Amino acid sequence: MKLFKSKFVSAFLILAVVFFSSGLFVNHAYAASITTFSDTLSNENASAVSNHDISFVTPTGVASGQTIILTFDNSTSINASLDFSDIDVLDNGTNVTLAASPTGATWGAVRTSATVITLTNGTTAVTAGHTIRIKIGTNATNQSTGVRQITNGPAGTTTLAISGTFTDTGTLAMAIISNDVVTVTATVAPTISFALSSNAISFGTLTSANGKWADSSTGQTAIAGNLPTAAHTMTVSTNASSGYVVSELGTTLASGANTIAAATISADSDGTPNSAQFATSFSTSGSSTINTSYARSSNSSWSYANSASVPVVIVTSPAAPVSSEVITASYLANISGSTPAGSYTTGVTYIATATF
């Protein structure tokens, strides 16, 4: 009897060794937890449509033909028409090709239900430890740009679970809120600045032989000849939506009761020598428009408002804010041989007006 038991035990041990060495026992794969799992939504508002950017590391990898199943909780709704064209899948940063069903190296991607998307690997295995990224919605741009998105549920916490025959699993939570937008307000005050480069200019001594142009050089006689001199500049800037205008206001040169007539000169660059004349002209390198009666184009357009009460517009800007524009002013004077002697002067007022 003891001999029989001993032989039976020996036979059992031999049989067990044979089973193990022959691989007759079935090896089971056990699920591993995915790591670095995230899902970034483009919109976390309740009931809003949103893109999803899902990323995780698979510790086991994805073999040929295995599935990855994305399951959202019941508060989420996947567009009924969503298909592989609305999805991108990347294996360690490299896009894989998707279709409605797997074939060759192409993965299959399909909306299984209102809360489930199923991805099926083709023939190319994903290596263990790789990062899988899944983009769903209009952020999917690999084969085509996605047009369908996923609708969020009510405010609260929603979940996404990863499962499938690739055996790795994981679940994350996402916050859905009633309003994910912070409204930021600010006020920009209306502004306009206006500056003159000089407040004192002089013709020096006028003669009937030729016209003269005023300049702002202290103690220097004004220059005679056919080249108009820039007497001073005006700089304007404003954030007014309709831009600005600059107007001129003032009487002509006078010495007591004697005056030098305000003139409109449209032909001669230096006016008409031996004829009493006073006029102004303007130019700009910016985008504003000079009144045609005052535009120094080919040295030909000179005028003067000659009014102490009615401003005349000399510059008009485009209907838009102006960061900075420089306007150049020139002044022309002629006298006749009979112009009374005296010290002639006037004050020319410039007014910048913005339209907001």
C-alpha positions in Angstrom: 0.0 0.0 0.0 2.8 2.5 0.8 4.6 1.5 -2.3 1.4 2.2 -4.4 1.0 5.7 -2.8 4.6 6.5 -3.4 4.3 5.6 -7.1 1.1 7.6 -7.4 2.7 10.7 -5.9 5.7 10.4 -8.2 3.5 9.9 -11.2 1.5 13.1 -10.3 4.7 15.1 -9.9 6.0 13.9 -13.3 2.7 14.8 -14.9 2.7 18.3 -13.4 6.2 18.9 -14.7 5.1 17.7 -18.2 2.1 20.2 -18.1 4.3 23.1 -17.1 7.2 22.3 -19.5 4.7 21.7 -22.4 2.9 25.0 -21.8 -0.4 23.3 -21.4 -1.4 25.6 -18.6 -3.0 28.8 -20.0 -1.2 32.1 -19.3 -3.7 34.9 -18.5 -2.9 38.6 -19.2 -3.8 40.9 -16.4 -5.0 44.5 -16.9 -2.5 47.3 -16.2 -3.4 50.9 -15.3 -2.6 53.5 -17.9 -0.5 56.4 -16.7 -0.2 60.2 -17.4 -3.9 60.1 -18.3 -5.6 63.4 -19.3 -8.4 64.8 -21.4 -8.3 68.5 -22.3 -11.6 70.0 -23.3 -11.9 73.1 -25.6 -15.1 74.1 -23.8 -16.1 73.0 -20.3 -19.5 74.8 -20.3 -22.5 72.6 -19.5 -24.4 71.4 -22.6 -21.8 72.9 -24.9 -20.0 71.1 -27.8 -16.4 70.5 -27.1 -13.2 69.1 -28.6 -11.4 66.4 -26.6 -7.6 66.0 -26.5 -6.9 62.7 -24.7 -3.5 61.4 -23.8 -2.2 58.4 -21.9 0.8 56.1 -21.6 0.0 52.4 -22.3 2.2 50.2 -20.0 1.3 47.1 -22.0 1.1 48.3 -25.6 -1.6 47.6 -28.2 -1.2 44.4 -30.2 -2.5 43.9 -33.8 -6.3 43.8 -33.8 -6.7 44.9 -30.2 -9.3 47.6 -29.3 -9.2 50.7 -27.2 -12.6 51.7 -26.0 -13.5 55.2 -24.8 -16.5 55.3 -22.6 -18.0 58.7 -21.4 -20.5 58.7 -18.7 -24.2 59.1 -19.5 -24.2 62.9 -19.1 -22.1 63.2 -22.3 -23.4 62.8 -25.8 -21.3 61.9 -28.8 -22.6 63.4 -32.1 -24.5 60.6 -34.0 -22.6 61.4 -37.2 -19.2 61.5 -35.7 -16.8 59.1 -37.5 -13.1 58.6 -38.1 -12.8 61.9 -40.0 -13.4 63.7 -36.7 -10.7 61.7 -34.9 -6.9 61.7 -34.9 -4.9 59.0 -33.2 -1.1 59.4 -32.6 1.3 56.7 -31.5 4.2 58.5 -29.7 3.6 61.6 -31.7 3.1 60.0 -35.1 -0.3 60.0 -36.7 -1.8 56.7 -37.7 -4.2 56.3 -40.6 -7.8 55.8 -39.7 -10.9 54.4 -41.5 -14.3 53.1 -40.5 -12.7 49.6 -40.0 -9.2 48.3 -39.7 -7.3 47.0 -42.7 -3.5 46.5 -42.9 -1.8 49.2 -40.9 -4.9 51.3 -40.9 -6.9 51.6 -37.6 -10.6 51.5 -37.3 -12.5 54.3 -35.5 -16.2 54.2 -34.9 -18.8 55.7 -32.7 -20.3 52.7 -31.0 -23.0 54.5 -29.1 -23.9 58.0 -27.7 -21.2 57.5 -25.0 -18.7 55.1 -26.6 -16.0 55.3 -29.3 -14.1 52.2 -30.3 -10.6 52.2 -31.8 -9.3 49.0 -33.4 -5.6 48.6 -34.1 -4.5 47.4 -37.6 -1.4 45.2 -38.1 1.2 47.5 -36.5 1.6 47.0 -32.8 2.0 49.9 -30.4 5.1 49.4 -28.2 4.6 49.2 -24.4 5.4 52.5 -22.8 4.3 54.6 -25.8 2.0 57.6 -25.4 -1.3 57.4 -27.2 -3.0 60.7 -28.0 -6.6 60.9 -29.3 -8.0 64.1 -30.7 -11.8 64.3 -31.2 -13.6 67.2 -32.9 -12.5 70.1 -35.0 -9.0 69.8 -33.5 -8.6 66.5 -35.6 -6.7 67.6 -38.7 -4.6 64.7 -39.9 -6.5 63.2 -42.7 -9.2 65.8 -42.8 -10.5 68.6 -40.4 -13.1 67.3 -38.0 -16.5 68.9 -38.1 -18.4 67.0 -35.3 -17.8 67.3 -31.6 -18.9 65.9 -28.3 -21.7 67.6 -26.3 -21.1 68.1 -22.5 -23.6 67.1 -20.0 -24.9 69.2 -17.1 -22.7 71.0 -14.7 -20.8 68.7 -12.4 -18.2 66.0 -12.8 -18.1 63.7 -15.9 -15.8 60.7 -16.4 -14.0 59.0 -19.2 -13.0 55.4 -18.9 -10.4 53.6 -21.1 -10.8 49.9 -21.6 -10.6 47.3 -24.5 -8.9 44.2 -25.4 -5.5 45.9 -25.2 -6.1 45.2 -21.4 -4.9 48.5 -20.0 -7.5 50.5 -18.1 -8.0 53.9 -16.5 -10.6 56.4 -15.5 -10.4 60.2 -15.2 -12.8 62.9 -14.1 -13.5 66.2 -15.9 -15.2 69.3 -14.5 -18.2 70.6 -16.3 -19.3 74.1 -15.2 -22.1 76.5 -15.9 -19.8 79.1 -17.4 -16.1 78.8 -18.1 -15.6 82.3 -19.4 -14.3 85.2 -17.4 -15.4 88.5 -19.0 -12.6 91.0 -18.9 -13.4 94.7 -19.4 -11.3 97.8 -19.9 -11.8 101.4 -20.9 -9.5 103.3 -23.2 -10.0 107.1 -22.6 -10.5 109.3 -25.7 -7.2 111.1 -26.4 -5.9 113.8 -28.8 -2.5 115.6 -28.7 -1.5 118.6 -30.7 1.9 120.3 -30.6 3.6 123.1 -32.5 7.3 123.0 -33.0 7.6 126.8 -32.7 5.4 129.6 -31.6 7.5 132.5 -33.2 8.5 132.9 -36.8 9.7 135.8 -38.9 10.0 137.0 -42.4 12.8 139.4 -41.5 12.8 142.5 -43.7 10.5 142.3 -46.7 11.3 143.8 -50.1 9.3 144.4 -53.2 11.9 142.6 -55.3 10.8 139.1 -54.4 8.7 137.0 -52.0 10.0 135.7 -48.7 9.2 132.7 -46.6 9.2 132.9 -42.8 11.3 130.7 -40.6 11.8 130.2 -36.9 15.6 130.8 -36.7 16.2 133.3 -34.0 18.0 136.4 -35.3 18.3 135.1 -38.8 16.9 137.0 -41.8 14.2 135.0 -43.6 15.4 133.5 -46.9 14.3 134.9 -50.3 14.0 132.8 -53.4 11.9 130.1 -55.1 12.3 127.3 -52.5 9.6 127.6 -49.8 10.9 127.2 -46.2 9.3 125.1 -43.5 8.5 127.6 -40.8 7.3 125.1 -38.2 5.6 121.8 -37.9 2.4 120.6 -36.2 2.1 117.1 -34.8 -1.3 115.5 -34.2 -2.3 112.1 -32.7 -5.6 110.8 -31.6 -7.5 107.6 -31.0 -10.7 109.1 -32.3 -12.5 106.6 -34.5 -13.2 109.2 -37.2 -9.8 110.9 -37.0 -9.2 114.7 -36.8 -9.2 118.0 -38.7 -6.9 121.0 -38.2 -8.2 124.5 -38.8 -6.6 127.9 -39.2 -7.9 131.1 -37.7 -6.4 134.6 -37.8 -6.2 138.0 -39.5 -3.5 139.1 -42.0 -0.3 140.9 -41.3 -0.9 144.4 -39.9 0.9 147.4 -38.6 -1.6 149.6 -37.0 -4.2 150.4 -39.6 -1.9 149.2 -42.5 -2.3 145.6 -43.7 -0.7 143.3 -46.2 -3.6 141.7 -48.0 -4.4 138.0 -47.6 -3.9 136.3 -50.8 -4.8 133.2 -52.8 -1.9 132.2 -55.0 -2.2 129.3 -57.4 0.5 129.8 -60.1 3.7 131.4 -58.9 5.8 129.6 -56.3 6.8 133.0 -54.8 3.6 134.8 -55.5 3.7 138.1 -57.3 6.7 140.3 -56.3 5.9 144.0 -55.9 2.3 143.1 -54.9 1.3 143.0 -51.2 0.4 139.4 -50.3 0.3 137.1 -47.3 -0.6 133.4 -47.4 0.1 130.0 -45.8 0.6 126.6 -47.3 0.9 123.1 -45.8 2.2 119.6 -46.6 2.3 116.2 -44.9 4.1 113.0 -45.4 1.3 111.1 -43.7 -2.1 110.0 -44.9 -4.1 113.2 -44.2 -5.5 115.4 -46.9 -4.5 119.1 -47.3 -7.3 121.5 -48.3 -6.6 122.0 -52.0 -6.4 125.8 -51.5 -3.5 125.3 -49.1 -1.8 122.2 -50.5 1.8 123.0 -51.3 1.9 120.9 -54.5 4.5 122.1 -56.9 4.8 125.2 -54.7 1.5 126.5 -56.1 -1.4 126.5 -53.6 -1.3 129.3 -51.1 -4.2 130.9 -49.2 -5.1 132.6 -46.0 -8.3 132.5 -44.0 -8.1 136.2 -42.9 -10.8 135.7 -40.3 -10.7 136.1 -36.5 -13.9 134.3 -36.0 -14.5 131.6 -38.7 -11.9 128.7 -38.7 -11.0 127.3 -42.1 -10.2 123.5 -42.3 -6.7 123.1 -43.7 -6.0 119.3 -43.0 -8.4 116.4 -42.8 -7.3 112.9 -41.7 -8.8 109.6 -42.7 -11.8 108.4 -40.7 -9.6 106.3 -38.3 -7.3 106.8 -35.3 -3.9 108.4 -36.1 -0.9 107.5 -34.1 1.2 110.5 -35.1 1.2 112.8 -38.1 3.5 115.7 -38.8 2.2 118.7 -40.8 4.6 121.2 -42.2 3.5 124.9 -42.4 5.0 127.5 -44.7 4.3 131.2 -44.8 4.7 133.5 -47.9 4.8 137.4 -48.0 5.3 139.9 -50.7 5.0 143.7 -50.6 4.7 146.5 -53.1 6.9 149.5 -53.4 4.2 151.5 -51.8 3.5 149.3 -48.8 3.8 151.6 -45.7 6.8 151.1 -43.5 6.2 149.5 -40.1 6.4 146.5 -37.9 3.8 144.0 -39.2 2.5 141.1 -37.1 -0.4 138.7 -36.7 -1.3 135.7 -34.6 -2.3 132.6 -36.5 -4.3 130.2 -34.4 -4.4 126.4 -35.2 -7.1 124.2 -33.9 -7.0 120.4 -33.8 -10.4 118.8 -33.5 -11.0 115.0 -33.1 -14.2 113.2 -34.0 -14.9 110.3 -31.7 
